[in-house]
Amino acid sequence: MTAPTESAIDIWDDGVLVDPYPTYAALREQAGVVYLPKNDLYVLTRYDIIRDALGDPATFSSTALGFNPMVNEALQGTSLASDPPLHTQLRATLSENLTPRALRGLKVTIDEKADKLVAELAASGSFEAVDSLARAFPLEIVADLIGFSGHVKDNMLRWGQAAMQVIGPMNQRTQESFPIAGELYGWCSTVTADDLAPGSIGRGIFDAETRGDIPEGTAGHIIHQYLGAGVDTTIASIGNIVALFGRHPEQLELVRENPDLVPAAFAEVLRYWAPIHIWGRTATRDVEIDGVTVPAGAQLGILFGAGNRDPRHYENPDVFDVTRNPVDHLSFGYGPHGCAGQGLAKLEAHAIIDALARRVRSMAIADEVREPSNITRSHEQLQVVKVVAA
Amino acid sequence: MRIELDRPRCEGHGLCEEAAPKLMHLDDDGELVIDTPEVDGADLDTAKAAVRVCPVAALRLAGQ
């Protein structure tokens, strides 16, 4: 048995979290799996290895997907933290309202909201893109979807951020976020059908519980997962869309000339900058990866962004190219735990890209600020200093 | 080779249809229909592409 090579890198170092790509490249060139003693973690770095691991839940269990025992304990019984066959039932319940077929009716509304918001911003001359677009848009869509308003809507951003943050190791960010994630958990445990707008998907989940279609007491858990998973990630993606089109005006021009490129452009945004930095698995047995042995019980960290830039899989991987159409990128994961909300994420992001391509001729960006965050990689601030409306 | 669908796992993301429109399609209810389950030659490559892009690994190719 050959042990994996080691690296002294701390994958949750502030500098790495803000700009992980040089670290990803170094780890990926070192080996397909690298042990990080500082994090007691085996990271997977290459495309094929990551995809194979995601497709093999029997060997790579999700029961410890988080990087501290408290969060793994809290997630027990959710589809996120379970393996087949239990996972199959939980996943079906979770995804029933999120499949593309279930969401088809929302497309027109989402497109209209994106167009209105982007048209206003494009006409304003300059705007701060994180608060006014990357956060504002998904928060409104998710609030409408679940059917809440008032104080819940006001707390959604910090709750959603905290829910992702606590998946990290027990560092200061995680410790500070647990009480906030607890507020979200508390609300989801006490929310009732009457709290949610009639006709909303959130209300529908409670109706399904009343009918006995899903087990008693699960409606709140499902809503918890929608809010925990669907807010911070989409915010990251939309910020990345604005930043990448700001940095690469010729790529925006390509989409403006050919709107059929909208889905390909979003796939490339996700490939180029993965919204989720790292996600956990546990080895259920001694497993050989890339010629070395990872021991049973080891904690693994999947580096989606490292796999997405693997030159063994993508040509010129460090180039942002909206014509590439990398439909097999890893940012939604893959296999039984592949992102359940990807249909909704695509609806939202495609609506934003389509609106930008129609409403914006060019935009110049400045003050791109990212704060270190354990799991999600998003902008804290992004100034569009000059936007020229189309 | 035969294209096999794990029906409960399929969520109708539709990437397979984009990769292999002659072999499969989503019907009006968003349910996947495999129009040509038995594939060989050029169709086999297209089928492999469809299997590959399924984000939830609901498709596979089974041997003779």
Boltz contact constraints between the chains, C-beta under 6 A:
constraints:
  - contact:
      token1: [A, 55]
      token2: [B, 57]
      max_distance: 6.0
  - contact:
      token1: [A, 95]
      token2: [B, 11]
      max_distance: 6.0
  - contact:
      token1: [A, 99]
      token2: [B, 11]
      max_distance: 6.0
  - contact:
      token1: [A, 99]
      token2: [B, 12]
      max_distance: 6.0
  - contact:
      token1: [A, 100]
      token2: [B, 12]
      max_distance: 6.0
  - contact:
      token1: [A, 100]
      token2: [B, 13]
      max_distance: 6.0
  - contact:
      token1: [A, 101]
      token2: [B, 12]
      max_distance: 6.0
  - contact:
      token1: [A, 101]
      token2: [B, 30]
      max_distance: 6.0
  - contact:
      token1: [A, 327]
      token2: [B, 15]
      max_distance: 6.0
  - contact:
      token1: [A, 327]
      token2: [B, 53]
      max_distance: 6.0
  - contact:
      token1: [A, 328]
      token2: [B, 53]
      max_distance: 6.0
  - contact:
      token1: [A, 332]
      token2: [B, 55]
      max_distance: 6.0
  - contact:
      token1: [A, 335]
      token2: [B, 57]
      max_distance: 6.0
  - contact:
      token1: [A, 338]
      token2: [B, 55]
      max_distance: 6.0
  - contact:
      token1: [A, 338]
      token2: [B, 56]
      max_distance: 6.0
